[in-house]
Amino acid sequence: MKSIKFFIWLILVLLGTNLQAQVSPKSGIWRGVFTIFNGQESPFNFELNGSTVFLLNGSERFELKNVSQKGDSLFIPVDIYDAVLSAKIESPTVLSGRFKKLNTANPDAGISFKAESGRKYRFFENPVSAEVSLNGKWDVIVGNGPNGGNKTVGVFEQSGSKLTGTI
């Protein structure tokens, strides 16, 4: 008799764990931060809306489709880079995971990231006032290679302490 009660109890426990509500990430604006070389951080913004994510860069919105959730994990394909953002849903407002390249000769360890919902700023939550203007066209050197990097042109627009532009 005790073994039957134990068996029924075990079945109920197992069913109960499978019937728990699945936590979904909150829809809206998120701020993610990649942790890169030597602990430096590279922030990015995105908007999560169901099975679609929009990467945000100034006024640009780049659509990423086919977002899926399996249990406590969220998968965001980044097809243009043949990569995926894989995240654990720690709560409806916090994600943590890795950005990994797919189909590589050697397995990609990826770049870790953490994201928080409702954070609309990219670099500084409370930016200080700008003391100079970077508005206009500028020569820009990108990289730090043996030849000193690559020279290109940056076109910037500044409004107060907000700077947007294209390189």
Secondary structure, DSSP 8 states (H G I E B T S, - for coil): -HHHHHHHHHHHHHHHHHSS------SEEEEEEEE-GGG-EEEEEEEEETTEEEEEETTEEEEE---EEETTEEEEEEGGGTEEEEEEEEETTEEEEEEEESS-SS----EEEEEEET---SS-SS----SS---EEEEEEE---TT--EEEEEEEEEETTEEEEE-
